[in-house]
Amino acid sequence: MPPANFTLLLHGGSGRLHPAGTPFPQEAEYNRTLAAAAQAGFAVLAGGGNSLTAIETSLRLLEDSPLFNAGRGSVFSHAGLNEMDAALMDGATLRAGAVAGVRTVRNPISAARAVLERSGHVLLTGAGADQFAAEMGLETVPPEWFRTEERWQQFLALQAAANATAPTTKYGTVGAVALDQAGHLAAGTSTGGMLNKQYGRVGDSPIIGAGTYANHVCAVSGTGHGEFFIRHTVAHDIAALMEYRGLSVEAAAHLVIHEKVAPAGGKGGVIALDGRGHVAMPYSTEGLFWAYVSADGRSDTNVCNMIVE
């Protein structure tokens, strides 16, 4: 029997976005884009499609939007480049695929799926990952396609600032977790990484067990300061607490974000989903973008608390 509550939950990042007490003219656009992406992925589930396809469908839409730090909205590295990471994991089989530092594949989440399904590897990086994506027939674009004026101006402002080496306080990574009608969980994450990152830095998003993880117990996608998510193997730790200690998805996710990562100095959040459709969305930043659709008729989006000091 299919689970009674097949579900898709996605995030569009966490952190600071606009000044408190001021108008936020893009709020409606963020809401529309998140809701449309969630509904597109959920339609795959409702039609009997698998969780991997649902996640890829949702995240491709967010990657094509300039609103988020993924795909076309990716931030710039210290060298003025857009270098993107993505991962996708199938909880039913533990197969995973990821790419890091890609510059020409239009949808990095699709490249991650190609690695999962069509290579003998888990993680491909840089020019080799772009070459693989092209050889698999995925759409490629010139690097300039990812450039947006808003991101470029953010980059120039940080370069000119005295604290140009400090990490950005907004984490616009996108991710999704899904439970399909076969009862299978999956997780996916896509990001442009950290603004002004240097030396080919790779964050947690494409690292299986850090920013992305799924098994038979839960599916997790993270957004935040990636170095901390890697050190604390955030996504896998949530799954381990559920499997070995019997914690609920809410309790496990809260423990890892608020009692382990936050005291260590790491900020961010996760979305997590268990095999019965229960969700968790803890975060230690000022806010978290999310959208949610489930078979029991519930759906919602949230962008309203994304503020800066």
Phi, psi and omega in degrees: 000136177292152177299146183290345188225055175301141198214148168230130179230132179226160175231156177239025177107174180220167176118212184260144180225311183217156185295140177299140176080007179243157178298148178237082189297338181271001185303315181296322180293319175300314180300314181298316184293315178297315181296318180296319179295318179295317180294324179295317178292320180295326177300325175297314179296316181298331178274007179091006179287166184272166186294328178298314181294321178299314180295314179301318180300313180296313187287332174299320179295320179288326176295328180279351179269138177283359185284336190243156180277070179195145180055234189292339178264016186296145178284172183260145174282175179301331179273005179078031182244153170262115182234116193247151180233151176200155177212153178216134182225136179263112183292336182287329185241349187065013172288143182216152175219144182207154173227152179219141176068028179281152185229350186230348178279126188299318182238096181302330179295328177289326175295320177299319178295322178296321176298317180300313191264338192232012175226168176265017186240175175250317186229124173243147185231156168056218184299326178296321178294319177297319179297315179301314181300317179296318180294334177277000177085013177285153182292130176244154183221160174296149179307330182294341181299331184276348183286129171237149183295323180298315180293323180295318179293324174299317180297313181297320180295319180289322178299324183277345185280157179294332181258042186298341180267356180285144179293150177295152179264006175243132181242099187263018174309148175245151180199165179209150172230148185213148172238120184263180185289345174276357181085015182264136178261153174207160179219146176213149181215144178217141185205156168267359177085201184269131176304131177071020179297153184237163167059032179071028181307138175239132180267204187276338189305315181271003181268111183295127183099342179262288180261350183215131176196145173210141171216204181282351185262315182201171175229139187222137170227133185249164173210129182159202180283102193300327181302322179287324179293327177290311183300325184258010181036058193303307187296316179291325181298322177299314179297321181293319178297324178289315185286318188263334179250353177075020179288152172289164179297325179294314182293318182294314181295318179297316181301313184293314183288316188264335184252347178244303186286312182300313178298335178281351180105002181269135178247148178155197180199175177221159160247139182219148186218133178259181187285358176249007178089008176283141185239157173219143182217056180285148177208151180248007177266186181288345180184174178213130173278135174205160173215148192215135174218134179223163184291343179278007174096359180275140174205146181195161171224159179215121170224358195292335184258021177274089185233163172246163178286000000 
